[in-house]
């Protein structure tokens, strides 16, 4: 059997690629979260609409704005806990 199979069948290759991605991706995310929690902090970005209710095209018309904030290392564990809780559909009340 040694050196008989050079490349796997296409369906087996797809299955292997999916399994590698399934096992590897959580490890990469965990490592990035640990680094942000210990060393670098976190950058949070969101979009919001600011302005008054006015006729379209006027200067008072609301506009979408991008808000970016740097989070310190101390708030990172709470944010990650909230994100995991929300992802699990249980809601988050951590403050």
N, C-alpha and C positions, 0 to 999 in steps of 0.2 A: 504494500500500500504506500510505501514511502515515495514521495515525489510523483505520485500518479495524478493528483488533482492540482492543476495550476491555478484555475479560477473557479469560484463556486457558481452554481446555477443562478440565473437572474433572480428567481424568487427567494432563494436562500441568501443571496447577497443583500437584497432589500430587507429581509428579516434581520440579518446581522446588523445592518446600518441603523435600523430603527431601534434595536436593542441597545446598541452602543450609545446612541443619542439619548435614549431614555435613562440610562444609568449615569452617563457622563455629565449631562446638563445640570442636574441638581448639585453635583459636586462643585461645578464652576460657580454657580450662584451662591452656594454656601461660602466658598472661599472669598468671593467679592464682598459679601455681607460682613464677614469677619474682618476683612481689611478695612472696610469703611467704619466699622464699629470701633476698631482699635487705633487707627492711624489717621485716615483721611477725612472722615466726616461724610456728609451726604449732601447732594444738590437736589433740590426739589423744584420742579417746574410745572406750572399749570397755566391754563388760559381762563380769562374771566372777561365779562362784558362790563365796561364802565361807561357811564354817561347818563343822560336824561332821556326820558321818553319824548321824542320830538318827531317832526316830519322827516322822512328819509332824505338824506342829502344835506341837511342843515348841520351846522357845527355842533349842535347839542345832541345830535344823534349818537347813540351808544356805539362803541367800537370794541372789538375784541383786542385784549391786551395780553401779552405773555408776562407772567410773573415768575421770577427765578430767585430762590433763596438758598443760601448755604446753611445747612444744618450742622450744629456742632456734634462732636463725638458723643456727648452725653444723651442726646435725644434719639440717636439711631436705634438702640434696642427697643424703645417703645414704638417707634414707627414700624419696624420690622414685625413686631408682635401684632400690631394693628393690621398690617397688610396680610399676614398669614391668617388672622382671625376672619377678616373680611373675605379672603379667598375661600375660606371654609364655610362661608354663608352663615356665620353666627353673629355678625355685627361686632363692633368694637367700642368700648367705653373707657379705654385706658387714657389717663391724662398725665 
